[in-house]
Amino acid sequence: MNVVFLVGRLGQDPEIKYFESGSVKARFSLAVDRTLSKTDKVTDWFNVEVWGKPAEIIAEYVKKG
């Protein structure tokens, strides 16, 4: 199993979807800055999709800004 920790800023509020089966899905984009040199920065964008209990926590606590 691979584990990745991304620290960044949300591009927009998470999109939450509830399914009839009771499952929950949260989708959002995350901007992560990467420093190339002292003067150059690049922003990488990640599309993130989270399922289950973590998605419920994101729906309650995570907002843009």
C-alpha positions as a Markdown table, in Angstrom:
| # | Residue | x | y | z |
|---|---|---|---|---|
| 1 | Met | 0.0 | 0.0 | 0.0 |
| 2 | Asn | 1.2 | 3.5 | -0.9 |
| 3 | Val | 0.6 | 6.4 | 1.5 |
| 4 | Val | 0.8 | 10.0 | 0.3 |
| 5 | Phe | 0.4 | 13.1 | 2.5 |
| 6 | Leu | -0.5 | 16.3 | 0.5 |
| 7 | Val | -0.5 | 19.7 | 2.2 |
| 8 | Gly | -2.0 | 22.5 | 0.1 |
| 9 | Arg | -5.0 | 24.7 | -0.6 |
| 10 | Leu | -8.5 | 23.8 | -1.9 |
| 11 | Gly | -9.4 | 25.0 | -5.4 |
| 12 | Gln | -13.1 | 25.0 | -4.5 |
| 13 | Asp | -15.4 | 23.6 | -1.9 |
| 14 | Pro | -15.6 | 19.8 | -1.9 |
| 15 | Glu | -18.3 | 18.2 | -4.0 |
| 16 | Ile | -20.2 | 15.7 | -1.8 |
| 17 | Lys | -22.3 | 12.9 | -3.2 |
| 18 | Tyr | -24.5 | 10.5 | -1.2 |
| 19 | Phe | -25.5 | 7.2 | -2.7 |
| 20 | Glu | -28.6 | 5.1 | -2.0 |
| 21 | Ser | -26.4 | 2.3 | -0.6 |
| 22 | Gly | -25.3 | 4.7 | 2.2 |
| 23 | Ser | -21.8 | 5.4 | 0.7 |
| 24 | Val | -20.5 | 8.9 | 0.7 |
| 25 | Lys | -18.0 | 10.4 | -1.8 |
| 26 | Ala | -16.1 | 13.7 | -1.6 |
| 27 | Arg | -14.2 | 15.1 | -4.6 |
| 28 | Phe | -12.0 | 18.2 | -4.6 |
| 29 | Ser | -8.9 | 19.7 | -6.2 |
| 30 | Leu | -5.9 | 20.5 | -4.1 |
| 31 | Ala | -3.1 | 23.0 | -5.0 |
| 32 | Val | 0.3 | 22.1 | -3.7 |
| 33 | Asp | 3.3 | 24.5 | -4.2 |
| 34 | Arg | 6.7 | 23.1 | -5.2 |
| 35 | Thr | 9.8 | 25.3 | -5.0 |
| 36 | Leu | 12.2 | 24.9 | -7.9 |
| 37 | Ser | 14.7 | 27.5 | -6.8 |
| 38 | Lys | 14.7 | 30.5 | -4.5 |
| 39 | Thr | 12.7 | 32.6 | -7.0 |
| 40 | Asp | 10.7 | 29.9 | -8.9 |
| 41 | Lys | 7.6 | 28.2 | -7.6 |
| 42 | Val | 5.3 | 25.8 | -9.4 |
| 43 | Thr | 1.8 | 24.8 | -8.3 |
| 44 | Asp | 0.8 | 21.2 | -8.9 |
| 45 | Trp | -3.0 | 20.4 | -8.9 |
| 46 | Phe | -4.3 | 17.1 | -7.6 |
| 47 | Asn | -7.8 | 15.8 | -8.1 |
| 48 | Val | -8.7 | 14.0 | -4.9 |
| 49 | Glu | -11.5 | 11.5 | -4.3 |
| 50 | Val | -12.3 | 10.2 | -0.8 |
| 51 | Trp | -14.9 | 7.6 | 0.2 |
| 52 | Gly | -16.6 | 6.6 | 3.4 |
| 53 | Lys | -16.2 | 8.1 | 6.9 |
| 54 | Pro | -13.3 | 10.4 | 5.8 |
| 55 | Ala | -15.6 | 11.8 | 3.1 |
| 56 | Glu | -18.2 | 12.6 | 5.8 |
| 57 | Ile | -15.5 | 14.4 | 7.8 |
| 58 | Ile | -14.4 | 16.4 | 4.8 |
| 59 | Ala | -18.0 | 17.4 | 4.1 |
| 60 | Glu | -18.4 | 18.7 | 7.6 |
| 61 | Tyr | -15.0 | 20.5 | 8.2 |
| 62 | Val | -13.2 | 21.3 | 4.9 |
| 63 | Lys | -14.1 | 24.4 | 2.9 |
| 64 | Lys | -12.2 | 26.7 | 0.5 |
| 65 | Gly | -10.5 | 29.6 | 2.1 |
